[in-house]
């Protein structure tokens, strides 16, 4: 038993030692594992760096291989030189471009200066040959006669077939070495000059092509301006301006600016701007020449071509923002539109005081003794005012620049000193109303003066009545342009109405007052006997004579010939004016020593019945009466 116990105790001791050894081994392995993790973290960056080094070594090997290939190809330089000097052939542009790319690559890796100079010379020659091809293709697309679509301008695109040939060519030209991208390249400066010349040639050709397309329409605008109405001529000029801007503007469609950005070999912003400036030069010259021709025509007879100037000014003003957008792309100062706008504005500003001066000057002329027709200044002024709404924006802008009242040759005040208004639009409309008032005031003053210069006042009164009636009818009651009444302020309408009443009163006074005065009482009416009867007979005879004279005058001088309704109203007023005086006179004679038979004998002896007298007074105006005509006595309720 003791032996067994001893063995068991020995086994327990060995087991404890084994356990202790296992714990130590576990601790050692754990520590070893920790160290391995730390080692892995330390080695990983080094491993990654080693991979990059391997990739770089591989790239170096490939570069060396390429250098060896380029070096081995130098034996074919003589052959490539012949191909370069011959220039790009039809359908072989890619092969030609490939030769120049190899030569450029050879210059980059070749150490010999002599070889670099030779290859640079070839590359420069190749760039010139490609530039010549570029110019040739652009010239093909910019030659011949521009297509014409009737009288309207047609915007044409660059030929698609040429565009497909130019696109890869331009793409390669943009990759050629330039001083900004390859400062050490021997041919960079020469290539830059070559491409500049090609780009300048492009601008010249496209600019002249666009001018040729617009020039025919420009000549038509100028030629037709002399025969067309001012507003219509202005609309044609506006359409032409729009066509010019559509050619030059940058938009979604293919215009000259978008085409330039696509086909320019040098695509830098500064070079694009200078090239665009060159392209615009022929178009701006055409614009300046066209506007100068129109301005010269207008200045030759400003009163005749006033609305040509106002319409042109309106067209230029409306396109001003588009012009500025176009001119801003050319990269330099200067605004041809502003110069042209100022020139045509100056002409417009002159037209307003000159119109008033012409109206005043018309009063100096001597009127005809018998003419009662409409004066030329009346017709032209009505036409002028009825056209203003068609160019109201231009008239308002010009009057605003001139100043309120300054159209009266400097007697007015500045716009800033006028009554306050809520907006520029209202202020300009008020200025137009002020101007229209001054026009009417000056015109009616001249017409009144002309009517007084006639040696026969009755004809002068009819002349004034007809002219003022025409103004009222065609500006207020039945205007040719429905927007014209909006330009007449209340003072203007009141002035026209007052002038009409004054003219009508003058007409009555000059033509019918003598009739009434012959029937008026005088000192002879207080006598009795044969003296009184002789005076009454003399008055009656004088009345008939004057009545005959009035009828004859009205057959010569047509009163309100273009307004039958108003003529009829005036005729009724004449009857109401004259007939009561005649009735009172005849009633007075009946109450005295004249018998009814004696009065009837007086009437018959003078060739008229009482009813014919009444009818003749109103019919003179209605153009129906003639001496000796039989008039029904039932037409009037008056009796002897």
Secondary structure, 3 states (H helix, E strand, C coil): CHHHHHHHHHHHHHHHHHHHHHHHHHHHHHHHHHHHHHHHHHHHHHHHHHHHHHHHHHHHHHHHHHHHHHHHHHHHHHHHHHHHHHCCCCCCHHHHHHHHHHHHHHHHHCCCHHHHHHHHHHHHHHHHHHHHHHHHHHHHHCCCCCCCECCECCCCCCCHHHHHHHHHHHHHHCCCCCCCCCCCCCCHHHHHHHHHHHHHHHHHHHHHHHHHHHHHHHHHHHHHHCCCCHHHHHHHHHHHHHHHHHHHCCCCCCCHHHHHHHHCCCCCHHHHHHHHHHHHHHHHHHHHHHHHHHHHHHHHCCCCCHHHHHHHHHHHHHCHHHHHHHHHHHCCCCCHHHHHHHHHHHHHHHHHHHHHHHHHHHCCCCCCCCCCCCCHHHHHHHHHHHHHHHHHHHHHHHHHHHCCCCCCCCCCCCHHHCCCCCCHHHHHHHHHHHHHHHHHHHHHHHHHHHHHHCCCHHHHHHHHHHHHHHHHHHHHHCCCCCCHHHHCCHHHHHHHHHHHHHHHHHHHHHHHHHHHHHCCCCHHHHCCCHHHHHHHHHHHHHHHHHHHHHHHHHHHCCCCCCCHHHHHHHHHHHHHHHHHHHHHHHHHHHHCCCCHHHHHHHHHHCCCCHHHHHHHHHHHHHCCCCCCCCCCHHHCCCCC
